[in-house]
Amino acid sequence: MKNKTFALLALFVLLLAVAGCGSGSNDSSVNAAASSAGPDGKSGALNLAASPSYEGVTVRIGYQGKGGLFGKIREEKWFEEAFAPFGAKVEFSEFQSGPPMVEAMASNHLDFAGMGNLPPIAAQAAGIDFKIVSQTLSGKNNVALIVPKDSAIQSAADLKGKKVAVTKGSNAFNFLYQLLEKAGLKESDLQVIQLQPDETQAAFDAGKVDAWSVWDPSITLNTATGKARIVADGESAGVLSPSFQLVRTKFADQSPELVVAYLKVIEKALRWQEAHNDEAMQRYADENQIPVDLMRGFQERSAYINTPVSPETIAQQQATADFQYKLGTIKKQVNVSEVFDNRYIEEALTEYAAENSKP
């Protein structure tokens, strides 16, 4: 199950973005094109060069798991194809969750990172310099509290005195603690066990934890196979867990064309999946040796998107940051609007539509 779980993670958490620890001259790009953003970091237009050159630059891309949509991108070498006209190369590295991606970005070993809503808040509070350039999951159903199928737990209030597994610093961590507050419970009312998903799966199967706050594909893999049932998810609990695409600020400021090119590849992959859905679902199912109906269920719960971030989602992110500050998870209050920048995704979608419009 461990291999299946992390192979599936790449599907819609797309893998995007984390970079390997390879070398590259990203910070000394020949074309250090600056953006003309306004004081809020979102207004104005990108200053894109007519013929940019990034010879010697290595774009470091990270992902969670293998296969899936990201596997298709790598197989077709779409990133390599997109960056070749700029003279840039690409490197990939695999991560299990968002917090290690943030660490890689902080040490300049990462240019792009795709992750849930809590790691960016922690990163901003820690002074790590990044921009959120697109939204990748709506957050309604991709995080949930699950329990064994025959468990007596029916609501978050029933977690009192129970052992609950969660990955510290993840969107599931935020989800769990918001559930506890809504139920009137404190952390001391239960035993929170902090594990990565591959570790938790074994503990869940062995009955060593009573509940698990986690994201997909673990939700679908456990519920669709009859092992577990959902007690609450973002939609039912009113606690959304959107995911975002991050880019290192210095990389984006110096290489805006590469950020746009990156987002255009994601759009290309999603359009391929949309046009060849049966082929894509069968491909993903075969990769993970699971029934195709199970794969379709995962797609329904965690459908990947590639869109600008709405004001409503930014407001939700601010509420999450405020909650985490009150909880003590972050040590200072942050204004999350400072890190959102929709100009890159808007430019990418505009260019992709123009390049692929039928005459």
C-alpha positions as CSV (number, residue, x, y, z in Angstrom):
1,M,0.0,0.0,0.0
2,K,2.9,2.3,0.7
3,N,4.0,2.3,-2.9
4,K,0.5,2.7,-4.2
5,T,-0.2,5.6,-1.9
6,F,2.7,7.7,-3.0
7,A,2.5,6.8,-6.6
8,L,-1.0,8.2,-6.5
9,L,0.0,11.4,-4.7
10,A,1.5,12.7,-7.9
11,L,-1.7,12.4,-9.7
12,F,-3.3,15.7,-8.8
13,V,-1.1,17.1,-6.2
14,L,0.7,17.2,-9.3
15,L,3.7,16.9,-8.3
16,L,4.3,20.2,-9.2
17,A,6.9,21.6,-8.0
18,V,9.7,20.8,-5.8
19,A,13.1,21.0,-6.9
20,G,16.0,18.7,-6.6
21,C,19.2,19.6,-4.9
22,G,21.0,19.9,-8.1
23,S,23.0,22.9,-9.1
24,G,22.0,25.7,-11.4
25,S,22.6,29.3,-12.1
26,N,19.0,30.4,-11.6
27,D,19.9,33.4,-9.5
28,S,22.3,34.8,-12.1
29,S,20.1,34.6,-15.1
30,V,21.3,36.5,-18.2
31,N,17.9,38.0,-18.5
32,A,17.0,39.3,-15.0
33,A,13.6,40.6,-16.2
34,A,11.9,42.4,-13.3
35,S,8.1,42.4,-12.8
36,S,6.2,45.7,-12.6
37,A,3.9,44.8,-9.8
38,G,2.1,47.3,-7.7
39,P,2.5,47.7,-4.0
40,D,0.2,44.8,-3.3
41,G,2.3,42.4,-5.4
42,K,-0.6,41.6,-7.7
43,S,-1.3,44.6,-9.9
44,G,0.4,45.7,-13.1
45,A,1.7,43.5,-15.9
46,L,4.6,41.1,-16.1
47,N,7.6,42.6,-17.9
48,L,8.3,39.7,-20.3
49,A,11.3,40.0,-22.6
50,A,10.7,39.5,-26.4
51,S,13.6,37.0,-26.7
52,P,14.7,35.9,-23.3
53,S,17.7,33.7,-22.7
54,Y,18.3,31.6,-19.7
55,E,21.4,29.6,-20.8
56,G,22.9,27.7,-17.9
57,V,19.7,27.9,-15.7
58,T,18.4,24.7,-14.3
59,V,14.7,24.8,-13.4
60,R,14.3,22.6,-10.3
61,I,10.9,20.9,-10.2
62,G,9.6,18.8,-7.3
63,Y,6.7,16.3,-7.1
64,Q,5.0,14.0,-4.7
65,G,5.0,10.4,-5.8
66,K,5.5,8.9,-9.2
67,G,3.2,8.2,-12.2
68,G,-0.1,9.9,-12.8
69,L,-0.4,13.1,-14.7
70,F,3.1,14.1,-13.8
71,G,4.4,10.8,-15.1
72,K,2.8,11.7,-18.4
73,I,4.5,15.1,-18.4
74,R,7.9,13.5,-17.8
75,E,7.3,10.7,-20.3
76,E,6.5,13.2,-23.0
77,K,9.3,15.6,-21.8
78,W,6.9,18.5,-21.9
79,F,8.9,20.5,-19.4
80,E,12.1,20.0,-21.4
81,E,10.3,21.0,-24.5
82,A,8.9,24.2,-22.9
83,F,12.2,25.3,-21.5
84,A,14.5,24.4,-24.4
85,P,13.7,27.6,-26.4
86,F,15.0,29.6,-23.4
87,G,18.2,27.5,-23.1
88,A,17.1,26.2,-19.7
89,K,17.3,22.7,-18.3
90,V,15.2,20.9,-15.8
91,E,15.8,18.7,-12.8
92,F,13.3,16.7,-10.7
93,S,13.1,15.6,-7.0
94,E,10.5,13.6,-5.1
95,F,9.0,14.7,-1.7
96,Q,6.4,13.1,0.6
97,S,4.6,16.3,1.8
98,G,4.7,20.1,1.8
99,P,6.9,20.9,4.8
100,P,10.1,19.4,3.3
101,M,9.4,21.3,0.1
102,V,9.4,24.5,2.1
103,E,12.7,23.6,3.6
104,A,14.2,22.9,0.2
105,M,12.8,26.3,-1.1
106,A,14.3,28.1,1.9
107,S,17.8,26.6,1.1
108,N,17.5,27.6,-2.6
109,H,17.3,24.0,-3.7
110,L,13.8,24.4,-5.0
111,D,12.2,26.7,-7.6
112,F,8.6,25.3,-7.8
113,A,6.6,23.6,-5.1
114,G,2.9,22.4,-5.1
115,M,1.4,21.9,-1.6
116,G,-1.6,22.4,0.6
117,N,-2.7,25.5,2.5
118,L,-0.8,25.3,5.8
119,P,2.9,25.0,4.7
120,P,2.8,28.3,2.8
121,I,1.5,30.0,5.9
122,A,4.3,28.5,8.0
123,A,6.8,29.5,5.3
124,Q,5.6,33.1,5.2
125,A,5.7,33.3,9.0
126,A,9.3,32.0,8.9
127,G,10.3,34.7,6.4
128,I,10.8,32.4,3.4
129,D,10.5,34.3,0.2
130,F,8.0,32.8,-2.3
131,K,4.9,33.6,-4.4
132,I,1.7,31.7,-4.8
133,V,1.0,31.8,-8.5
134,S,-2.0,29.4,-9.0
135,Q,-4.5,27.3,-7.2
136,T,-4.3,23.5,-7.8
137,L,-7.2,22.1,-5.6
138,S,-10.5,23.6,-4.5
139,G,-10.1,22.1,-1.1
140,K,-13.7,20.8,-0.6
141,N,-13.1,17.0,-0.5
142,N,-9.3,16.4,-0.7
143,V,-8.8,16.4,3.1
144,A,-10.8,14.3,5.5
145,L,-10.9,12.6,8.9
146,I,-11.3,8.9,8.4
147,V,-11.8,6.0,10.8
148,P,-11.9,2.2,10.4
149,K,-15.2,1.1,8.8
150,D,-16.7,-0.4,12.1
151,S,-15.4,2.4,14.4
152,A,-17.8,3.8,16.9
153,I,-16.5,7.4,16.1
154,Q,-19.3,9.3,14.4
155,S,-18.1,12.9,14.8
156,A,-15.1,15.0,15.9
157,A,-16.5,15.1,19.4
158,D,-16.0,11.4,19.7
159,L,-12.2,11.8,19.3
160,K,-11.9,12.5,23.0
161,G,-9.5,10.0,24.5
162,K,-8.6,8.6,21.1
163,K,-5.4,8.3,19.1
164,V,-5.4,10.4,16.0
165,A,-2.7,10.4,13.3
166,V,-1.8,13.4,11.2
167,T,1.2,14.8,9.4
168,K,2.5,17.9,11.3
169,G,2.5,21.1,9.3
170,S,0.2,19.7,6.5
171,N,-3.2,20.8,5.4
172,A,-4.6,17.8,7.2
173,F,-3.0,19.2,10.4
174,N,-4.9,22.4,10.0
175,F,-8.1,20.5,9.2
176,L,-7.8,18.4,12.3
177,Y,-7.3,21.2,14.7
178,Q,-10.1,23.3,13.2
179,L,-12.4,20.2,13.7
180,L,-11.3,19.9,17.3
181,E,-12.1,23.6,18.0
182,K,-15.5,23.3,16.4
183,A,-16.1,20.2,18.6
184,G,-15.0,22.1,21.7
185,L,-12.0,19.8,22.2
186,K,-8.4,20.7,23.1
187,E,-5.2,18.9,22.0
188,S,-4.9,17.5,25.5
189,D,-8.3,15.8,25.2
190,L,-6.8,13.2,22.8
191,Q,-3.5,11.7,21.7
192,V,-2.2,13.3,18.5
193,I,0.3,11.1,16.7
194,Q,2.4,12.9,14.1
195,L,3.4,10.6,11.2
196,Q,3.9,10.8,7.5
197,P,1.2,9.1,5.4
198,D,3.3,6.0,4.5
199,E,3.9,5.4,8.3
200,T,0.3,6.0,9.2
201,Q,-1.1,3.6,6.7
202,A,0.6,0.7,8.4
203,A,-0.6,1.9,11.8
204,F,-4.1,2.4,10.6
205,D,-4.2,-1.1,9.1
206,A,-3.0,-2.5,12.4
207,G,-5.5,-0.7,14.5
208,K,-2.8,1.3,16.3
209,V,-4.6,4.6,15.6
210,D,-8.3,5.3,16.0
211,A,-8.6,8.0,13.3
212,W,-6.5,9.7,10.6
213,S,-6.6,13.2,9.3
214,V,-5.2,12.9,5.8
215,W,-5.4,14.0,2.2
216,D,-6.1,12.1,-1.0
217,P,-5.2,9.5,-2.3
218,S,-5.2,8.0,1.2
219,I,-8.9,8.9,1.6
220,T,-10.0,7.2,-1.5
221,L,-7.7,4.2,-1.2
222,N,-9.1,3.4,2.3
223,T,-12.7,4.3,1.8
224,A,-13.3,2.8,-1.7
225,T,-11.7,-0.5,-0.6
226,G,-14.0,-0.7,2.4
227,K,-11.3,-0.2,5.0
228,A,-12.5,3.1,6.3
229,R,-15.3,5.7,6.2
230,I,-15.3,9.5,6.3
231,V,-16.3,11.2,9.5
232,A,-15.8,14.7,8.1
233,D,-14.3,16.4,5.1
234,G,-13.8,20.0,4.1
235,E,-17.3,20.4,2.6
236,S,-19.2,18.9,5.4
237,A,-17.2,20.6,8.1
238,G,-16.9,24.0,6.5
239,V,-13.1,23.8,6.6
240,L,-11.6,24.0,3.1
241,S,-8.1,22.9,2.3
242,P,-7.1,24.4,-1.0
243,S,-3.7,23.7,-2.6
244,F,-1.4,26.1,-4.4
245,Q,1.5,26.4,-6.7
246,L,4.5,28.2,-5.2
247,V,7.6,29.6,-6.8
248,R,10.7,31.0,-5.2
249,T,10.4,34.8,-5.4
250,K,13.9,35.5,-6.7
251,F,13.5,32.9,-9.4
252,A,10.1,34.4,-10.5
253,D,11.5,38.0,-10.5
254,Q,14.5,37.0,-12.6
255,S,12.8,34.4,-14.8
256,P,9.1,35.4,-15.3
257,E,9.0,33.7,-18.7
258,L,10.0,30.4,-17.2
259,V,7.2,30.7,-14.6
260,V,4.7,31.3,-17.4
261,A,6.1,28.4,-19.4
262,Y,5.9,26.1,-16.4
263,L,2.2,26.9,-15.8
264,K,1.5,26.4,-19.5
265,V,2.9,22.9,-19.3
266,I,0.5,22.1,-16.4
267,E,-2.4,23.5,-18.5
268,K,-1.3,21.4,-21.5
269,A,-1.3,18.3,-19.3
270,L,-4.7,19.0,-17.9
271,R,-6.1,19.5,-21.4
272,W,-4.6,16.2,-22.5
273,Q,-6.3,14.5,-19.5
274,E,-9.6,16.1,-20.3
275,A,-9.5,15.1,-24.0
276,H,-8.3,11.5,-23.2
277,N,-9.9,10.8,-19.9
278,D,-10.6,7.1,-20.4
279,E,-7.0,6.6,-21.5
280,A,-5.7,8.7,-18.6
281,M,-7.7,6.9,-16.0
282,Q,-6.7,3.5,-17.3
283,R,-3.1,4.6,-17.4
284,Y,-3.2,5.8,-13.8
285,A,-5.0,2.7,-12.6
286,D,-2.6,0.3,-14.4
287,E,0.4,2.2,-12.8
288,N,-1.0,1.6,-9.4
289,Q,-2.6,-1.8,-10.0
290,I,-6.0,-0.7,-8.8
291,P,-9.5,-0.8,-10.4
292,V,-10.1,2.1,-12.8
293,D,-13.3,3.0,-10.9
294,L,-11.2,3.6,-7.8
295,M,-9.1,5.9,-9.8
296,R,-12.1,7.8,-11.1
297,G,-13.3,8.2,-7.5
298,F,-10.0,9.8,-6.6
299,Q,-10.3,12.1,-9.5
300,E,-13.7,13.2,-8.4
301,R,-12.5,14.0,-4.8
302,S,-9.3,15.7,-5.8
303,A,-9.6,17.0,-9.3
304,Y,-6.6,19.1,-10.2
305,I,-7.1,22.6,-11.4
306,N,-4.8,25.4,-12.7
307,T,-6.5,28.7,-12.0
308,P,-6.0,32.2,-10.5
309,V,-6.7,32.4,-6.8
310,S,-10.0,34.0,-6.0
311,P,-10.4,36.8,-3.4
312,E,-12.7,34.3,-1.4
313,T,-9.9,31.7,-1.3
314,I,-7.4,34.4,-0.2
315,A,-9.8,35.3,2.6
316,Q,-10.1,31.7,3.7
317,Q,-6.3,31.5,3.7
318,Q,-6.1,34.5,6.0
319,A,-8.6,32.9,8.3
320,T,-6.4,29.8,8.4
321,A,-3.3,31.9,9.2
322,D,-5.2,33.7,12.0
323,F,-6.3,30.4,13.4
324,Q,-2.8,28.9,13.3
325,Y,-1.4,32.0,15.1
326,K,-4.0,31.7,17.8
327,L,-3.1,28.0,18.1
328,G,0.6,28.9,18.4
329,T,1.7,26.9,15.3
330,I,3.1,30.1,13.8
331,K,4.8,32.7,16.0
332,K,3.7,35.9,14.2
333,Q,0.7,37.1,12.4
334,V,1.0,37.3,8.6
335,N,-0.9,39.1,5.8
336,V,-1.3,36.3,3.3
337,S,-2.4,38.6,0.5
338,E,1.3,39.7,0.2
339,V,2.3,36.3,-1.3
340,F,-0.4,35.9,-3.9
341,D,0.3,36.9,-7.4
342,N,-2.1,35.9,-10.2
343,R,-0.3,37.6,-13.0
344,Y,1.7,34.5,-14.0
345,I,-1.3,32.1,-14.3
346,E,-3.3,34.8,-16.0
347,E,-0.5,35.3,-18.6
348,A,0.0,31.5,-19.0
349,L,-3.7,30.8,-19.6
350,T,-3.9,33.7,-22.1
351,E,-0.9,32.5,-24.0
352,Y,-2.0,28.9,-24.0
353,A,-5.5,29.8,-25.3
354,A,-4.0,32.0,-28.1
355,E,-1.5,29.3,-29.1
356,N,-4.1,26.6,-29.2
357,S,-7.1,28.4,-30.6
358,K,-8.5,26.9,-33.8
359,P,-8.5,29.2,-36.8
